[in-house]
Amino acid sequence: VQLAESGGGLVQPGGSLRLSCEASGRFSRIHEMSWYRQASGEQRALVADITSGGGTYVSDPVQGRFTVSRDAAKNTVFLQINNLVPEDTAVYYCNVKYWLNGLDATWGQGTQVTVSL
């Protein structure tokens, strides 16, 4: 399974971005699609995910500004980020759990989000 991430970039505080992650390759079905972020010098942390049933989770620190959604037909997950602040600067990684011969998972290459004037 391969993940193609896009949508990162340099944005001013208060701006918005929409990250995308499309899964392709060989799998029976997707179990869960998640977004993590890793700021410089920090550990990678979960920010949002969406299950195969459509249930969503957004971590407390970004509640109200981050929204996770998907296009199930296209095996694509989105992360809408509004009212960006400098503390959102990080590499954002997509993670997909999928069923093939059991449950497996894969990571995207990461997309850089930089919030600065």
Secondary structure, DSSP 8 states (H G I E B T S, - for coil): -EEEEE--EEE-TT--EEEEEEEESS-SEEEEEEEEEE-TTS--EEEEEEETT--EEE-GGGTTTEEEEEEGGGTEEEEEE-S--GGG-EEEEEEEEEESSSEEEEE---EEEEE--
